[in-house]
């Protein structure tokens, strides 16, 4: 999670290019497009070329006849970011999703992969091997052969349960800091770095139903701010060559 103490620093050339492509949803960008965008963010064309070569080598980008496209891993990351920015929830009936790990003796790497996948699906760990969240999202339930899934209604006060599963106060404080940071920043490279921090922070939003959110929950303002910045990136990507 982003914290209010995080320092503001420009992204590396590679991170800047990938953030541009993740955030702007452009058509394929040519080397000339990316060199021009790099100069806007204070990155020399030669540095952009090196970053592109390394990104292609690592599979983060694909070089095609019409330009550079996101690689498969970043396409999935973009979908996760889009879910964070464009929420798809539904009226909440008070029920919760629950996923329980029922297979033991698995390697640590497999357990870590499953934990990351459950977190990406915005479930929180109630206790070891038991994951849950309010059933308010319009998306398929997470499934895996090592899990049993249930729909449950907790006896505990649901707002207290949510507050015990997620650091809502800390998330709010960091979100407010990011809003202030972007509003007060004019340098393009620092605005891009701040926007990247915003979308990472939105990826940690538990997407709770309104009934369980704190009264001052700033997620909507953060999404609106990031969406406005996405339009800036799209306009940059669409500038005449």
N, C-alpha and C positions, 0 to 999 in steps of 0.2 A: 504494500500500500504506500502511496505517496504520503510524505509527511510535510508539515509546515516548515521543517528545518532543511528540506532539500534545497541545495543551491542551484541557481539558474546558470546553466552553461550551454553553449551551442552543441548540437549533435555532431558526431563524426560525419565525414562525407557520406559514408555508406548508410548510416542511420538516417541522415537527412533525405537521401534519395529514396530509400525504402519508405520512410514516413510520408513523403510526397505522394508516392504511388499508392500507398495504402489509404491515405486520406482523401485523395482527389478523385478516385475511381476514374482515371482517364482512360481513353483509348490507348493503344500502345504508344509509347513515347520513343522517339528517335534519339540517337546520341546527341544531335544538335539541340533537341528539346531539353534534354537533361543537362547539357552543358549550359544552356541559357538559364535554366532554373537554378543550377548550381551557383552561377554568378550572382543571381538575385540573393542567395543565401550566403554570399561571401566565399564560395568554394571555387578554386581555380579549375579550368577545364581539364588540365592534366590530372588533377586529383580526382575529378569525377570519373575520368576514363579508368583509372586504376580501381576505384571503388566498384564500378560496373563490372570490370573483369573478375574481381574477387566475388562479387555477389552472384554472378553467373556460375563461377566455379563451385560455389557452395550450394547452388540450387535455389537461392532466394529469388533470382530473376531468370527468365528465359530469353534468349536472343532469337527473334524471329525475323522474317523478311520485312515486316512493317515496323519493327522497333522492339523495345523491351516490354515484356509482360511479367507479372508476378509468377513465381514458382508455386508449386502445389502447397507447400507448407504455409506460405504467406497468403495464399488464397483462403485457406482455412482460418488463418489469423484474422484476415479481413472480415470474414463472415462473423467471427466471434466479436470483433469490434463493432460491426454493424448492429449486432444484436444488442450490444450495450448502449449504442447511441439511439437506435430505433426500437424501443421496447415493444413487446407484443404480449400484453397481459390481458387478463379477463376478470370479470367480477369474481371475487373470492368468496367461497362458501364456507370457509373456516377449516377446510381439510388441509392436510399436509402430505407431501410426498415423503416416502421413507424407502431407503435402500440399505439392505443389511448384507454384509459380506458373509457368505456361508461356506466358503472354501478356505482351508488353512494350508500351511506349509508351502506357500508360494515364495519365490525368490523376492528379495528386496526391490529389485528393479521393476518387477511386475506390480508390486504393491504401490510403488511410487507413481507408476504410470496411471494406475487406477485412481489414486488420490487426486492427481492432477486433472484427470478427466471428470471426476465428480465435482471438483471445485470449478472447473470450466463450465459445468452444467449448473452452477450456482447452488449446489447443495453444501451444507455445512456439517461438520462432524460433531454429532451429539456425544458420542463416546467412541472408543476404538471400534471401527467396523460398522458403525451405525450412522447413516447420513440422512439428513432431512432438510426440508424447506417448505414454505407454504405452496400449495398447489394452485398458483395463480398465473402460470405462464402458458402461453399458447405455443407449445413445442412438444415434440415427442418426449416421453419419459426416458431417462437414461437406462440402458439395459446392458448387461454383461453376464456371461455364463456363471460368474462367481457371485452374483447378487440375487437376492430375493427382494422384490419390490412390493410395497404396500401403500395403501391410502389410510391415513390415521387422523384422529382428532385428539390432540393432547389435553390432558386434564389441567395442566399448568396454564396460567394466563398466557395467551399467545404473544402478547407484546413483550412480556418478561422473557419468554423463551427466545424470541428473536433477538432481544438485546443481549442475551447470554451467548448466542451463537455468532453474532457479528459485532464488531466494534463500531457501532453506529455513531457514537460521539466523535471518535477519531476520524471516521470517514467524513463526517460533516465538516470538521475543522480543516482537514486537508483540502476538501473541495472548495471551501470558502477562500482558502489561501490561493488556490489555483485560479479562481475567478478574479481575484484582485491582481494576481501576477500578470495574467493575460491583458487585463484592462490597462495596466500601467506600462506595458512593454511595447515599444515601437520597432525595435531592431528586428528585421525579418528572421534572422537565424535564431534569436532568442524566442520569438513568437512561435516558431516551428517547434522548438524544444519544449516550450510550455504546452502547446497543443498536444504533442506526443505524450506528455505527462498526464494531460487531461484524459486522453482516451485510455491510457493504462489504468487510470483511477476509475473510470467508468466501467472498465472490465471487472473491477472488484465490487461494483454495486450489486448487492444481493437481490435487487429488483423485488423488493417486498411490496405486498399490497398496501394501499393507502392506509388501511386500518392499523398497520403495524409500523408505519414510518414515524419518526419524530416529527413534531410540528414544524420544525425549521429545516426539514430535509431539502438539501439544495440540488438534488439530482436533475430536476427538470431544467433549472437555470444552467447547470453545467452542460447538459445536452444541447440546449439552445445555443450556448456560446461555442461549443465545438462544431455544431452544424454550420454556424455562421463562418467559422474559420475554414471548414471544408469548402465552402463556396469561394473563399479567397484562393485556396489551393487550386480549385477547378478553373477559376479564371486565369490563374498563373499558367496552368498547363495548357489552356486554350489560347494563349496569346499568339498573335501571328508570328510565323517563323521569319 
